[in-house]
Amino acid sequence: ENVPENKRSAKFVCALVLAYPEGKKYIIQEECNGRISFNPRGKFGFGYDPIFLIPEYNKTFAELGNKIKNKISHRGKALRKMIEIINDSGDGSLHHS
């Protein structure tokens, strides 16, 4: 409350690790930058989604819906990168849509 807009920056961070018994490991970290809105908005998502505002869309995560949220979110970006690493490493085959 009473925090000016220019001091409401926020980010979500997702870290994923894939470690194999023989010692090979992959570490991925992705972020999604945004702002804390003045009021909760939207009906989708969970947790902080109604107050996490994405400036490029002028919408909160809770207003975006799953398709766009998964495209830009910290989790979506990290999981896509992990799938790419697994597919490129020959350690298995995962596909995403």
Secondary structure, 3 states (H helix, E strand, C coil): CCCCHHHCEEEEEEEEEEECCCCCEEEEEEEEEEEECCCCCCCCCCCCCCCEEECCCCEEHHHHCHHHHHHHCHHHHHHHHHHHHHHHHCCCCCCCC
